[in-house]
Amino acid sequence: QLRLVESGGGLVQPGGSLTLSCVASATTFDRYSIGWFRQGPGKEREAVVCVYNTGGTSDFLSSVEGRFTIRRDNAKNVVYLQMNSLKPEDTAVYFCAARDQHWGCSTSSDVFDDWGQGTQVTVSS
């Protein structure tokens, strides 16, 4: 089981950038796929992007394509979500979640075993 802690959220103006971090507790971090999900006000949680233990990625949300990039540093037990050209509709609580690498990435939040507490991202002028 992994303990995940997100950070890097905050208030940013439209067009701005933020980098979220997801730090994991376990030394077996490289055995997990890590996904970023978000939940906006009054909306259901949705899958944004995911990175496999090997570093390959899966993009799940067309609205962030070309603006959001996920990458991982297994030596530091961290996954980053670089968010550029932010829009008000990107406002949400962003969560990272872990799943055993045997099962890979998924758009379904139900299949991820470990979750962070979330970090708030607010895009507003």
C-alpha positions as CSV (number, residue, x, y, z in Angstrom):
1,Q,0.0,0.0,0.0
2,L,1.2,3.5,-0.9
3,R,0.7,6.7,1.0
4,L,0.4,9.5,-1.6
5,V,0.6,13.2,-0.9
6,E,-0.2,15.8,-3.5
7,S,1.0,19.4,-3.5
8,G,1.4,22.4,-5.8
9,G,-2.2,23.5,-6.1
10,G,-3.3,27.1,-5.8
11,L,-4.9,30.0,-7.4
12,V,-3.7,30.9,-10.9
13,Q,-5.0,33.3,-13.6
14,P,-6.3,31.9,-16.9
15,G,-3.4,31.2,-19.2
16,G,-1.1,30.5,-16.3
17,S,0.8,27.3,-15.3
18,L,1.1,25.1,-12.3
19,T,3.0,21.9,-11.5
20,L,1.4,19.4,-9.2
21,S,3.5,16.8,-7.4
22,C,2.5,13.4,-6.1
23,V,5.0,12.0,-3.6
24,A,4.7,8.3,-2.6
25,S,5.9,6.7,0.6
26,A,7.0,3.3,-0.6
27,T,10.3,2.2,-2.0
28,T,8.3,0.0,-4.4
29,F,7.0,3.0,-6.1
30,D,8.3,1.8,-9.5
31,R,5.8,-1.1,-9.3
32,Y,2.8,1.2,-9.6
33,S,1.0,3.1,-12.3
34,I,0.0,6.5,-11.2
35,G,-3.1,8.4,-12.4
36,W,-4.2,12.0,-12.0
37,F,-7.9,12.5,-11.5
38,R,-9.9,15.7,-10.9
39,Q,-13.2,16.6,-9.5
40,G,-14.7,20.0,-10.3
41,P,-17.5,21.7,-8.4
42,G,-20.7,19.8,-8.8
43,K,-19.0,17.3,-11.2
44,E,-18.1,13.7,-11.0
45,R,-14.4,12.7,-10.7
46,E,-12.8,12.2,-14.0
47,A,-9.5,10.7,-15.2
48,V,-7.0,13.2,-16.6
49,V,-3.8,11.3,-17.4
50,C,-1.8,8.3,-16.2
51,V,1.8,7.2,-16.2
52,Y,2.9,3.5,-16.3
53,N,5.7,2.3,-14.1
54,T,7.9,2.3,-17.2
55,G,7.2,6.0,-17.9
56,G,4.8,5.5,-20.7
57,T,1.7,7.6,-20.5
58,S,-2.0,7.5,-21.4
59,D,-4.0,10.7,-21.9
60,F,-7.7,10.4,-21.0
61,L,-9.0,13.9,-21.2
62,S,-9.1,15.5,-24.7
63,S,-9.7,18.9,-23.2
64,V,-6.3,19.0,-21.6
65,E,-4.4,17.4,-24.5
66,G,-1.4,19.5,-25.4
67,R,-1.6,21.5,-22.2
68,F,-1.0,18.9,-19.4
69,T,2.0,16.6,-19.2
70,I,2.6,13.8,-16.8
71,R,6.0,12.4,-15.9
72,R,7.6,10.4,-13.1
73,D,10.9,10.3,-11.3
74,N,11.2,6.8,-9.8
75,A,14.4,7.7,-8.0
76,K,12.5,10.4,-6.0
77,N,9.2,8.5,-5.7
78,V,7.3,11.4,-7.4
79,V,4.9,12.0,-10.3
80,Y,4.5,15.5,-11.7
81,L,1.6,17.0,-13.5
82,Q,2.7,20.0,-15.5
83,M,-0.4,22.1,-16.4
84,N,0.0,25.0,-18.9
85,S,-2.5,27.4,-20.5
86,L,-4.9,26.8,-17.6
87,K,-8.6,27.6,-18.1
88,P,-11.3,28.3,-15.6
89,E,-12.8,24.9,-16.5
90,D,-9.7,23.3,-15.1
91,T,-10.7,24.4,-11.6
92,A,-11.0,21.2,-9.5
93,V,-9.5,19.2,-6.8
94,Y,-6.8,17.1,-8.3
95,F,-6.0,13.7,-6.9
96,C,-3.3,11.2,-7.7
97,A,-3.9,7.5,-7.3
98,A,-1.9,4.3,-7.5
99,R,-2.5,1.0,-9.1
100,D,-0.3,-2.1,-9.3
101,Q,1.6,-2.0,-12.5
102,H,0.3,-5.5,-13.4
103,W,-3.0,-3.9,-14.2
104,G,-1.7,-0.7,-15.8
105,C,-3.7,2.5,-16.2
106,S,-7.4,3.0,-16.3
107,T,-10.0,5.7,-16.6
108,S,-12.0,4.1,-13.8
109,S,-11.2,5.5,-10.4
110,D,-12.7,2.4,-8.8
111,V,-9.7,0.2,-9.8
112,F,-7.1,2.4,-8.1
113,D,-6.2,1.2,-4.7
114,D,-4.4,4.2,-3.0
115,W,-5.3,7.8,-3.1
116,G,-3.9,11.1,-2.0
117,Q,-5.9,13.7,-0.2
118,G,-6.2,16.0,-3.2
119,T,-4.9,19.5,-3.9
120,Q,-7.1,22.4,-5.0
121,V,-6.5,24.1,-8.3
122,T,-8.5,27.3,-8.9
123,V,-8.2,29.1,-12.2
124,S,-9.7,32.6,-12.0
125,S,-9.0,36.2,-12.8
